[in-house]
């Protein structure tokens, strides 16, 4: 398939969501849906690694989760332009591309599970209050970060994301036994 | 302009974002950008009214803000499909339509200002702790609600939005002097 034939309005959004150039996008894929899933995978891997960078070396659970929160705010250099690939994909493609939507949903699930398992392991070691619902804590962290990123993007200022991070850091402090 | 000529890939997104039918969309507008701004205005007005429904009758500030938070979760019937028009617009159109982006930004600003002014008035009446930063409180409420709506949409379950509401309700409770 000629790349120029594929130049529909999906391309700019896909390029934005993935950070790939159009030439690179349309080379090795049988369908646009398949391509979008693969491009999302690529973009997500970069984001995911950045979000957990350095966190594994922090032994205390609350400190580790606070690092993950700060990473979301601070480690954006070199990431896909325009924010989180998950946020872009969730809104842009939720109705148009069922395989990509399934992929985004699965990715969100794996991000939540990773946070939840960090919290649960900490709870077992007595570093997190025993009454904390670790699944809900994970969901709240992700929701607050993604929402504040959206507000920051729209306002083109860092303050909403920064405020949300500080709020989560305080909230996580209150989780210590 | 013939409506069929306008049947580009923008239409489904615009229809989703606004809840309007295509026939209704392409009747009275000179440009697609202008149309999108007007459609967004329409969708936002419905959402905005629903979010503040009943809040004006609650005299206590914390109770009033809690009602606004619950409205975001509960008063979705009849609203535009797929969630918040602001969230859809912020992600879908941020690069493609500068007037719409400006409109969405202005709308976000007015939503934040309304929440901030409710909080500030309450602070003056001594119903909110004097150390609360009302602008940051407003931003945190909006960020948390929008992010959890995104997560709820992607997971197709209510729990993330419900959890976020409960978290905000608790947080607002802690704002009482």
HADDOCK unambig.tbl for C-alpha pairs under 7 A between the chains (distance, minus, plus):
assign (segid A and resid 9 and name CA) (segid B and resid 9 and name CA) 6.73 0.50 0.50
assign (segid A and resid 88 and name CA) (segid B and resid 91 and name CA) 6.24 0.50 0.50
assign (segid A and resid 90 and name CA) (segid B and resid 154 and name CA) 6.12 0.50 0.50
assign (segid A and resid 91 and name CA) (segid B and resid 88 and name CA) 6.22 0.50 0.50
assign (segid A and resid 91 and name CA) (segid B and resid 91 and name CA) 6.58 0.50 0.50
assign (segid A and resid 92 and name CA) (segid B and resid 92 and name CA) 5.89 0.50 0.50
assign (segid A and resid 105 and name CA) (segid B and resid 154 and name CA) 5.83 0.50 0.50
assign (segid A and resid 105 and name CA) (segid B and resid 155 and name CA) 6.17 0.50 0.50
assign (segid A and resid 136 and name CA) (segid B and resid 163 and name CA) 6.83 0.50 0.50
assign (segid A and resid 139 and name CA) (segid B and resid 160 and name CA) 6.24 0.50 0.50
assign (segid A and resid 140 and name CA) (segid B and resid 164 and name CA) 6.17 0.50 0.50
assign (segid A and resid 143 and name CA) (segid B and resid 144 and name CA) 6.11 0.50 0.50
assign (segid A and resid 143 and name CA) (segid B and resid 147 and name CA) 4.28 0.50 0.50
assign (segid A and resid 143 and name CA) (segid B and resid 148 and name CA) 4.47 0.50 0.50
assign (segid A and resid 143 and name CA) (segid B and resid 151 and name CA) 6.35 0.50 0.50
assign (segid A and resid 144 and name CA) (segid B and resid 143 and name CA) 6.10 0.50 0.50
assign (segid A and resid 144 and name CA) (segid B and resid 144 and name CA) 4.54 0.50 0.50
assign (segid A and resid 144 and name CA) (segid B and resid 147 and name CA) 5.66 0.50 0.50
assign (segid A and resid 146 and name CA) (segid B and resid 147 and name CA) 5.10 0.50 0.50
assign (segid A and resid 147 and name CA) (segid B and resid 143 and name CA) 4.28 0.50 0.50
assign (segid A and resid 147 and name CA) (segid B and resid 144 and name CA) 5.66 0.50 0.50
assign (segid A and resid 147 and name CA) (segid B and resid 146 and name CA) 5.11 0.50 0.50
assign (segid A and resid 147 and name CA) (segid B and resid 147 and name CA) 3.47 0.50 0.50
assign (segid A and resid 148 and name CA) (segid B and resid 143 and name CA) 4.47 0.50 0.50
assign (segid A and resid 151 and name CA) (segid B and resid 143 and name CA) 6.36 0.50 0.50
assign (segid A and resid 154 and name CA) (segid B and resid 90 and name CA) 6.13 0.50 0.50
assign (segid A and resid 154 and name CA) (segid B and resid 105 and name CA) 5.84 0.50 0.50
assign (segid A and resid 155 and name CA) (segid B and resid 105 and name CA) 6.18 0.50 0.50
assign (segid A and resid 160 and name CA) (segid B and resid 139 and name CA) 6.24 0.50 0.50
assign (segid A and resid 163 and name CA) (segid B and resid 136 and name CA) 6.83 0.50 0.50
assign (segid A and resid 164 and name CA) (segid B and resid 140 and name CA) 6.17 0.50 0.50
